[in-house]
Amino acid sequence: MSGNTPADPTLLRFRPSTRSRALMVCLPDADRPAGYFGAFAEALAPSIEVLAVQYPDRWVRPWAPVREGLRERAAPLVDEVRGRTDRPVLLFGHGTGAVLGFEMAVRLEREHGIDPMALVASGCPAPCRLGGGADGVPPAPGADAGCDCDERVRVRVPIFALGGEDDARADVSDVLVWREHTEREFQIKMLPGGALFLEDNLADVVTSVTGFLQRVLGAEVIDISRRRRRADS
C-alpha cells in the first residue's frame, strides 16, 4: 500500500504473477499474521495471485466487529482493491476477517460500483449473527461488542461459507446464515476439526474453494488433482 504509516494495514504479496486469472485478497483473523495464508497462496499459484492483509498493532485486540469500526478498517483496503481491478477480485476472510471482507464487499459494490467475483467467509458466524452474547448469540472471535448488521444487508457477491464441525466459535447454523447476505450463489462446506480446521484441511479447502470459483468465474481456475499428482510423483 502506498503512503502507509506503521498504523496502516499493509499487503503481503506472496508470488507475483502476470499469468494469474484472478486476484484474491485474504483477511486473516484478528490475531493472525498475513503469513497465515502462505501455504494457501502456494497451492493456488499461478492461476490465482494471493495478497494477504497484515493488520497494524492497534487493530489486533480488542477488535469488536461493530459495523462502524469495520467501515473505518475497510476504507484503506477498499481503496487498495480499487486500484487492482485489472483482474477479477476475490475476497477470502477467516474469523473476524470474514466480517471485514463482507464490509469491503458492501462498500465496493455500493460506493464504487465494483462487484468482487466471490467472498469466501471462513470460521465466523454470519454478520447478522454477531453480537455481544445476548439471546444466546455468541460474540465474534475476539469480539466484545455487537454488530448492527442484519439479513437485509445483502451483496450481489456469491458467498462460499466454510466452517469447522467442532469449531465452538461458529456452528453450522451460524455459518449457514451467511446465505441471507447474498443475492447470488451460496454454498456451505463444513470440514472436520475445530478452530484449526483451515490448517488441518488445507488440500480440501483449496479443492472446495477452487471448485466454487470455477462456477462463479465461468472457467477452470486450477486443477488441484493435477498439482497433487505432480507433488506425489
Helices and strands as residue ranges (DSSP letters): E 10-13, E 22-27, G 34-37, H 38-44, E 48-54, H 57-60, H 67-82, E 89-94, H 96-112, E 118-122, G 127-129, G 134-136, E 159-164, H 172-176, G 177-181, E 186-191, H 197-200, H 202-217, H 224-232
